[in-house]
């Protein structure tokens, strides 16, 4: 009997192990991405960018030598300032002409009040206006009313605008005025700090307004000694009213000389500001 070899059972291949879900899903995605992604572009060549120019720091106008141009004076202030200057000079000149009619102060036959020009004409003939007494009186009266109106306009502006605060001299300004005087006398080296006006200017401007009021009132007392008898009596009578009126003239003259000298020597830019209204100078324009 022939031995038939016993058939060995065929080996069954084990079923493939299920791949991880991620691996099954990633294979096609990798293939797709390989097909869809374009080839990487060549890196751009670096372009040289010039460095920005250095920016100079902002320099204040004062430090750079060019001061700022600021508005300093209102038009009404400038108009009344120059109008009063011209009118005042005309009134002084015509007043000197009137004085020649009687060059004493006091009653005839009595001792006259002190007067360095007693009995002689002050200054020179070209400083007088009118030619004779009637001419001097005509000029004086013709200039007096515009002077009063201009002064009232100026005071009205100061009151309504509030600028009187920067001009009024107060007791607290006394120490600063003293320091300013020391500076003018060369006894102080540094210029004292100030606002639009220094303390001495405030004192001068406050005093000149009071002097103008005194001149107007004494002028009316001399002009109408009967109708305004109470005003004439307030100044000590006609002769004394005339005397105070005369001395007010010389205080005005002294003020004008000092004022013009200080403007030209200390702050010439303020002269241009009083003409144009604009100021470019060394001092503030506001307090």
Secondary structure, DSSP 8 states (H G I E B T S, - for coil): --------------------HHHHHHHHHHHHHHHHS-----------------------TTTTT----EE-S-HHHHHHHHHHHHHHHHHHHHHHHHHTT----S-TTS-----TTTTS--S-GGG--SSSHHHHHHHHHHHHHHHHHHHHHHHHHHHHHSTHHHH---GGGHHHHHHHHHHHTTS-SS----SSS-HHHHHHHHHHHHHHHHHHHHHHHHHTTTTTHHHHHHTTSHHHHHHHHHHHHHHHHHHHHHHHHHHHHH-THHHHHHHHSEE-SSS-S--
